[in-house]
Amino acid sequence: QVQLVESGGGLVQAGGSLTLSCAAPASIFSDNIMGWYRQAPGKQRELVAIITSAGTTNFGNFVKGRFTISRDNAKNMVYLQMNSLEPDDTATYYCHAPGPGRDYWGQGTQVTVSS
C-alpha cells in the first residue's frame, strides 16, 4: 500500500518554528505535485502549500509569507518550514499527492502552538 509518511510535528510556542517532513514512494513522488494540508478540530481540511516537480509553489491565503515548501527530488522528500507560528496554526498537518483516480494522504502529524 502506498504510504506518505509525515514527521516533525510537535508543541511550540507562538512565534516559534517547526519543519515538517514527508517521505513518499518514488512511484508517487516523481513528476508529481506534492502538498501539505491541515485540519483543525471542527474545521474543514484546507490547503497549506503545494509544490510542483519543477519547484513552483502556491500557498493558502493564511500563510502570508510565514511558511516555505520545498522538495528534494533525489530523496523523494517534501518539507514544510513554518515560521512565526500562531495558535490558529494548531492542526493536524497532512502530506498529499494526487494519483490516478485517487488521492494519497499521510497519517498526519500534530502541530500545537501555545499562546
DRENPAMI-934462 format. One record per residue (C-alpha): residue in one letter; x, y, z. Coordinates in pm, 1 decimal. Example, Ala and Ser with C-alpha at 12.3 -4.5 7.8 and 13.67 -1.06 7.14 Angstrom:
2
<atom 'A',<1230.0,-450.0,780.0>>;
<atom 'S',<1367.0,-106.0,714.0>>;
END
This chain:
115
<atom 'Q',<0.0,0.0,0.0>>;
<atom 'V',<133.2,340.7,-94.6>>;
<atom 'Q',<217.7,548.4,205.8>>;
<atom 'L',<313.5,905.4,266.3>>;
<atom 'V',<489.2,937.1,599.1>>;
<atom 'E',<499.4,1268.8,781.8>>;
<atom 'S',<721.7,1366.9,1070.4>>;
<atom 'G',<829.2,1676.8,1258.5>>;
<atom 'G',<516.3,1790.6,1435.1>>;
<atom 'G',<510.5,1889.5,1798.4>>;
<atom 'L',<438.1,2156.5,2052.9>>;
<atom 'V',<581.8,2502.9,2000.8>>;
<atom 'Q',<523.4,2844.3,2149.7>>;
<atom 'A',<368.9,3122.7,1946.5>>;
<atom 'G',<632.2,3287.2,1730.9>>;
<atom 'G',<831.1,2966.1,1706.2>>;
<atom 'S',<920.9,2745.8,1412.4>>;
<atom 'L',<877.6,2386.9,1304.7>>;
<atom 'T',<979.3,2189.0,998.4>>;
<atom 'L',<759.6,1906.5,876.5>>;
<atom 'S',<891.3,1631.3,652.3>>;
<atom 'C',<711.8,1388.1,425.0>>;
<atom 'A',<861.9,1077.4,269.4>>;
<atom 'A',<693.2,939.5,-39.2>>;
<atom 'P',<746.9,640.0,-263.9>>;
<atom 'A',<922.9,727.3,-585.8>>;
<atom 'S',<626.4,598.2,-784.3>>;
<atom 'I',<414.7,874.0,-635.5>>;
<atom 'F',<669.7,1148.8,-583.0>>;
<atom 'S',<832.7,1164.3,-924.2>>;
<atom 'D',<695.6,1433.4,-1155.8>>;
<atom 'N',<407.5,1492.2,-919.2>>;
<atom 'I',<266.9,1784.8,-729.8>>;
<atom 'M',<324.5,1738.9,-356.6>>;
<atom 'G',<133.8,1929.6,-95.3>>;
<atom 'W',<55.0,1995.6,266.2>>;
<atom 'Y',<-295.8,2033.2,403.9>>;
<atom 'R',<-415.3,2085.0,757.1>>;
<atom 'Q',<-727.0,2021.8,957.6>>;
<atom 'A',<-815.0,2174.0,1290.5>>;
<atom 'P',<-1085.2,2025.0,1515.1>>;
<atom 'G',<-1429.8,2115.5,1386.4>>;
<atom 'K',<-1294.0,2269.3,1068.2>>;
<atom 'Q',<-1256.5,2153.7,710.5>>;
<atom 'R',<-925.9,2038.3,574.8>>;
<atom 'E',<-752.5,2326.0,397.3>>;
<atom 'L',<-459.3,2375.4,165.1>>;
<atom 'V',<-137.4,2492.2,326.1>>;
<atom 'A',<106.3,2469.8,35.6>>;
<atom 'I',<181.2,2280.6,-281.4>>;
<atom 'I',<493.3,2241.9,-492.0>>;
<atom 'T',<527.0,2109.5,-844.9>>;
<atom 'S',<807.6,1886.1,-963.6>>;
<atom 'A',<967.5,2195.3,-1117.7>>;
<atom 'G',<953.5,2383.0,-788.4>>;
<atom 'T',<660.8,2614.7,-848.4>>;
<atom 'T',<479.9,2682.2,-522.9>>;
<atom 'N',<141.5,2802.3,-406.1>>;
<atom 'F',<15.7,2874.0,-55.5>>;
<atom 'G',<-305.0,2915.1,134.8>>;
<atom 'N',<-402.6,3277.3,192.5>>;
<atom 'F',<-343.4,3249.2,566.0>>;
<atom 'V',<26.4,3166.9,520.7>>;
<atom 'K',<122.4,3529.1,445.3>>;
<atom 'G',<488.5,3453.4,381.7>>;
<atom 'R',<543.9,3259.6,703.9>>;
<atom 'F',<584.4,2911.9,551.9>>;
<atom 'T',<815.0,2765.4,288.3>>;
<atom 'I',<758.2,2443.2,99.0>>;
<atom 'S',<1046.1,2261.3,-64.1>>;
<atom 'R',<1127.1,1922.3,-207.2>>;
<atom 'D',<1429.1,1701.4,-252.2>>;
<atom 'N',<1372.5,1509.0,-572.3>>;
<atom 'A',<1670.0,1282.4,-508.2>>;
<atom 'K',<1530.9,1169.8,-173.1>>;
<atom 'N',<1158.7,1177.7,-257.6>>;
<atom 'M',<1100.4,1415.1,31.8>>;
<atom 'V',<889.9,1725.6,71.7>>;
<atom 'Y',<929.7,1974.2,354.8>>;
<atom 'L',<724.8,2246.9,515.0>>;
<atom 'Q',<921.6,2508.2,705.6>>;
<atom 'M',<685.5,2702.3,931.1>>;
<atom 'N',<792.4,3025.7,1097.3>>;
<atom 'S',<612.0,3279.5,1313.2>>;
<atom 'L',<364.1,3015.7,1420.3>>;
<atom 'E',<37.2,3128.9,1574.0>>;
<atom 'P',<-214.4,2944.9,1793.2>>;
<atom 'D',<-450.2,2935.7,1493.1>>;
<atom 'D',<-193.6,2717.2,1316.2>>;
<atom 'T',<-273.6,2438.0,1559.5>>;
<atom 'A',<-395.3,2144.7,1349.8>>;
<atom 'T',<-310.2,1806.0,1212.3>>;
<atom 'Y',<-93.4,1850.6,905.8>>;
<atom 'Y',<-120.0,1603.9,619.9>>;
<atom 'C',<107.2,1532.1,327.8>>;
<atom 'H',<-76.7,1486.9,-1.0>>;
<atom 'A',<-15.7,1370.7,-354.3>>;
<atom 'P',<-264.8,1328.7,-635.3>>;
<atom 'G',<-281.9,994.0,-809.4>>;
<atom 'P',<-474.1,834.9,-1095.7>>;
<atom 'G',<-830.2,815.1,-974.4>>;
<atom 'R',<-746.1,880.8,-610.4>>;
<atom 'D',<-558.2,1099.3,-364.5>>;
<atom 'Y',<-275.3,982.1,-143.0>>;
<atom 'W',<-260.4,1106.4,215.1>>;
<atom 'G',<-27.3,1055.3,504.2>>;
<atom 'Q',<-143.1,969.7,853.6>>;
<atom 'G',<-94.0,1327.2,970.1>>;
<atom 'T',<133.1,1494.6,1220.0>>;
<atom 'Q',<4.4,1713.1,1500.8>>;
<atom 'V',<121.1,2071.5,1534.9>>;
<atom 'T',<20.6,2253.4,1851.1>>;
<atom 'V',<105.0,2619.1,1902.8>>;
<atom 'S',<67.0,2753.7,2254.1>>;
<atom 'S',<-0.2,3119.7,2327.1>>;
END
